[in-house]
């Protein structure tokens, strides 16, 4: 990276918790990340939700294998349990927490800050 050519950044290569990598998070604000960072954070957010819901995913998968074309009718319970699990782990608060963690680890990816707004 270009930033690492600067002498003040040479000692910060040891990890994300080094002083050069820590930034102040303004109260009530969310980082605005570059496009590639936004994509990475969004993918991590979704992947984490799916990993947390692995047992529910497997239960729905097994039901769908067993029921075939009748999956729409016979696996509603498993589908509803899976959807409830995904909703629990893919909240906006989890997404914001991942954005903030990414901003702390990669301050060069922060383009600015926007107010935290609740979703309706």
N, C-alpha and C positions, 0 to 999 in steps of 0.2 A: 504494500500500500504506500501511497505517496506520503501520508502522514508519518510513517515510521522513519522516513529519511531525516526528519527533524531531530536534532540532538535531544530535545526535551521529551521526546516520546520513546527513546531507546530503552529506558528502564521500565517502561510500562508494558512490555511484551510478556511479562510473567503471568498475567491472568486478568480476568474481567473485574476482579475486586481491587486492583491497584488504583491508587489515587487518581492517576490520569484518566482512568476509565469511569470514574464515578461522577455523576452529574446530579445537580439539584433538581428535584421534581417539584415544580410549582404546585401549590395546594389547589386541588380541584381541577387540575389540568391533565390532559392526555397528550402524549407525544404524537406529532404528525411525522410519520416515517416515510422514507423514500419508497418507491413502488416495489422494488425487489424485497425490501425488508417487510413491507406490509404483506406481500404474498407469503413470505416465509412464516411470519407470525400467524397469519390466518390458517395456513396449512398445519402448523404445530397445534393451534387451538382445536381444529377439527380432529386431527389425529389423536390428540390427548383424550378427547371425548369418546372417540371410538374405542380406544384402548381401555378406558375406564368401564365401558359397557360391553366388554368382550363376552362375559357369560350370557348376557341378554342376546347378543348377536348370535352366539352359537345356538341358543335355544330357538331363536327364530329360524335360523338356517336349518336346523334338524327338523323342525316342524314343516318347513317348506319342502324339504327333501321327501319327507314322509307323505305329505298331502298332495304334492304335485300341483295340478291345475286348480285344486280346491283351496290353495293357500290363502286366497283372498277371504274366504269364508271361515276356514278351519283354524287359521293362525292369527286371528284378530287379537287375541289376548297377548300372545307373544310379541306381536307388532306394537301393541299399545305399551307394553312394558319396556320394549326397546326405545320407543319414541320418548317415553317419560324419562328414561335414563339419559338419553342424549340431550334432552332439554335441561336436565339437572347439571350436566357438565359443560354444556356449550353456552353458558350465560355470558352476557356482556361484561360482567365483572371479571370473569376469567379471561376474556379477551383483553380487557384493559390491563389486567395484571401482567399478561404476557407482553403487551406493548411496552409497559414500564420496565420490565426485566430486560427486554431487548434494548431499550434506550440506554439503560445503565451499562449493559455489556458492550454496546456499539454506539457511543454518542455521536459518531460521525454520520450515522444514518438518520439522526433527528433533524428534521427541516424546520420545526417550530412546535408550538403548543396550541391546543384548542381546549375550550371549556368542556368538562365532563358533562354530558347531557344524558339524562335517563331516557331509555327507549320506551315508547308507548306500547 
